[in-house]
Amino acid sequence: MENNMKTAKEVIETFWEIQDGGDYTKVINLFAEDALFEDPVYGTFNGKAEILDFMKKMNIEVHSREMVFRAKKIDGGGKVAWAQWIVNSPEGEVEGCGLYRVENELITYYKDYMNAPSNSDDK
């Protein structure tokens, strides 16, 4: 029997496609009920309900601060994927990456890492 399950990379590509639409709450259906999300700025969120609350906050933060996230590279396979991303805002540019674990086409773990912000005034 052929396994038609999406790889972690495919799930994360979908995550970024949805996120690029501008409503972070729409990614919630990609998370498992007991998922763990670790953000270096806002903290740790346990379970789908806490992650949804965080995504609501992200909608406000991203729009009010004129931030635009873009995935530069997404790769992985099986149950693990990563995304190299960049965020631009009037305050500058930040590069980072996300590490994801996916089981049964649902994100069970997501942790972001990011560099210190850069600003064009620093040059």
Secondary structure as GFF3:
##gff-version 3
##sequence-region A 1 123
A	DSSP	alpha_helix	8	20	.	.	.	ID=ss1
A	DSSP	three_ten_helix	24	30	.	.	.	ID=ss2
A	DSSP	beta_strand	31	39	.	.	.	ID=ss3
A	DSSP	beta_strand	43	46	.	.	.	ID=ss4
A	DSSP	alpha_helix	47	64	.	.	.	ID=ss5
A	DSSP	beta_strand	68	77	.	.	.	ID=ss6
A	DSSP	beta_strand	80	89	.	.	.	ID=ss7
A	DSSP	beta_strand	92	103	.	.	.	ID=ss8
A	DSSP	beta_strand	106	114	.	.	.	ID=ss9
A	DSSP	three_ten_helix	120	122	.	.	.	ID=ss10
###
